[in-house]
Amino acid sequence: MRKKEESMPDDGLVTIRSAHSARDTIARVEAELDAKGVTVFAKIDHAAGASAAGLPLRPTTLLIFGGARAGTPLMQDNQRVGIDLPLKALVWEDGLGSVWLTYNDPAWIAQRHALDAPSEPLVQAMSAMLAAVARNATEAGPDSRE
């Protein structure tokens, strides 16, 4: 398991260590998305589901979020990109108690679906937005918000 790294790329995934608990990181991601006008469509608490099935699982919560103005043009470029949209972020705790935020890099999604050049500015904007949300949600400072 990745114990000492603060962030790590992993085949299209971006993973960043959080300075906060899983619960606080989730709340901070939700607040950052709300501040940017991004809709959270669902929050899936995998640990609660595991517990209901009598199985242990450290905190693991998936947030599903996005907006039609950003996602629709990408699907107009290649409808199959809808398999990767809306965007997702996973907040999880490792075996050592470190909390991490993982999300799909929009540039990786664009490459995966061979999106055309006209989609590039939108993909770059999505990448920048996600990086800002991740940074602001995981950093220790009280005023980390952009």
N, C-alpha and C positions, 0 to 999 in steps of 0.2 A: 504494500500500500504506500502511497506517496505521503511520507510523513513530514518532511522538512521543507518542502517546496511551498512557496507562497502563492504561486499560480503556475498553471501548466497547460500547454496545448496538447490535444490528444485527438488526432484525426477528425477535425471539424468541431471538436468540443473545446470550450474555454472553461477552465476551472480555476476558481480564485478562493483562497482561504478567507474566511470571515473572522473578524475580530469580535463577533457577537454570537450569542446562543442561536440555535436553529430557529427558535420561536421569534427572537428579535430580528434575525436576518430575513425571515419570511415577511414579517411586518414591515421592515424597511424596504424590501423589494416592492411590496404592494403599494406602499406610500410613494415610492419613486415613480412607479408606473402610473399611478393616479395623478401625480403632479405633472406628468408628461401627457396626460390625456389618453393613456393606453388602457384599454378594457381588459380586466382579468375575467376570463370566461369560466375558469374552473380552478379549484385548488384540491388536489388529491393527496390525502394523507396516507401514504403507503404504510406507515408504521401502525396507524389505527386499523387499517384493513388487515394487516398481519396479526395484530393483537386480537381482533374479532375472530380470526381463524385459529387462535391459540398458538401463534408463532411469534417469536421475538424478532424485532427489527429496530435498529437505532433510528432516530428521527430521520425521515426521508419524505419530503413533501415536494410535489410537482405543481408548479403554477403554469397555467396555459393562458396566453394573453396575446393581444394584437389589435388590429384595426383594419377595416375594409379598405381605407384609403392607401394603406401601405401594402397589404397583402394582395388585393385584387389585381393591381398592375402586374405583379409577378406571376400570378396565375393566368393572366391574359397572355403573358409571354410564353409560359409553358404550364398548362393546367396541372400537370403532375406535381408541381411544387406544392400543391395543396396537401400532399401527404406530410410535408414538413411544416405546414402552417395550420393553425396559428403557432406562434413561437412558444417555446417552453423553457422554463428554468427549474432546475432541481436543487433544493437545499437539503443537504445531507450531513450526517455526523459520522466520522470514521471511528474505528476501534480505539483510537487514542483520545477521543473526545474533541477533536478539531472539527469545526464546521466549515463546509465548503459550499460554494455556489457554482453550478455547472449549467452552461447553456450551449446550444448549437450556434456556431458562428454563421451569421447570414451570408458571408462570403463563401463559406463552404457549401451552404445550401444552394447558392447561385451556381457554383461550379458543378455541384452534383447534378443539377438539372439543366446545365448548359444554357443559362439565361443569356439573352442577347445584350449587346452593349447599351441599348436604351434603358435597361433595368439597373445598370451599374450605379448611377447616382442614388437611387432609392435603396439599393443594397448597402451602399456606403453609409447612408443616413441611418439605416436600421442598425448597422454595426456600431456606429458612434453612439446611438441612443442606448443600445444594450451595454456597451462598455461603461457609459456614464452611470446607468442604473446599477450595474454590478459594483463599480467602484464606490459609489455613494452608499450602497447598501451594506458593503462589507468593511469599509474603513472604520478605524477606531474613533476618529475625531467627531465631536458633536456637530460641527458645521461642515461636514464633508460634502454637502449638497452643492451642485453646480447651479 
